[in-house]
């Protein structure tokens, strides 16, 4: 993951259908979203299916490995959604999420071909407060390190799931995702009230 640009593919499956061609490439000017529960402010990109992908990194990040705060918020009709960190699914780490009861599950995957992605052990995730699901939406908030049908076993983060029905590609300048006091905000979010 480069410091200046993140090219990611937003993947989703739900009851939504594509009626227009999928927009490809190009940089986006992200919106700003501040989470009321954690006070963390994210750069946000929203897909045509109303799935919000939110990112924040330390303002001290340098090229190479650094932690990323990722939040995915999707309508409940979206069975699962995720990010391919290198812009395409093949040979890149994937972060997926889906609703499970009144919470959401994070799953790390990878694929060496255009086939079903298997578990990926090269990334670790810490689930943050604000990871919830209700009758209308689900939200997954995680600290990532290193890397219409819901999944078949929603409580299992290694569950199989169906192929995505939509795909979008966007380029996000990571400078817009940098936040001061990253470690302090994460620590505060993880400390029980």
Beta strands, then each sheet from edge to edge (+ up, - down):
strand 1: 5-14
strand 2: 31-34
strand 3: 41-46
strand 4: 52-58
strand 5: 68-75
strand 6: 78-84
strand 7: 94-100
strand 8: 103-110
strand 9: 118-119
strand 10: 124-127
strand 11: 132-133
strand 12: 137-145
strand 13: 166-173
strand 14: 178-179
sheet 1: 9+ 8- 7+ 6- 1+ 13-
sheet 2: 2+ 3- 4+ 5- 12+ 10-
sheet 3: 2+ 3- 4+ 14+
sheet 4: 2+ 3- 4+ 5- 12+ 11-
end
